[in-house]
Amino acid sequence: MNIERIQLKGQLAEAKSNFKHLDTEAAGLIILIRSLLNPFEENTLKLEVEKAAVAFNRLQEVFSELQTLDTKIKKLEEYFD
């Protein structure tokens, strides 16, 4: 097994690990946003819109990173097929 192949396998493992971490973070952010924007709250002034906006911005960043990692993972897996 050559050194380049071993390096690519390491990159693939790291990308998959990062993907799982970010996927978990995204799930948590979705739950947080839903709780901050409770549709059953009668007083809309009690909604924490600013916190939800910050969480949503982070969710957009995470989503973008997930898309990039997904593309990278697919390319690396194609190399090994």
C-alpha positions, 0 to 999 in steps of 0.5 A: 500500500503506497503512502498516498493511498494511506493519506487519502484513507486518513483524509476520508476518515477525518472527513467522515468524523467531521461530518458526523460532528457537524451533523450532530451540531446541526440537529442540536441547532434545529432543536434549539431554534424550534424551542426559541421560536415556540409556536404555542407562545401566546405573547410573541414578545417573549420569543427569543428571536435574536438568539434564534437568528444567531443559531440559524446563522450558525446552522447555515454555516454548518449546512455549508460545511456539511455540503462541502464535506459530503462532496469531499467524502464522495470523491474520496470514496470514488477513488477507493471503489 
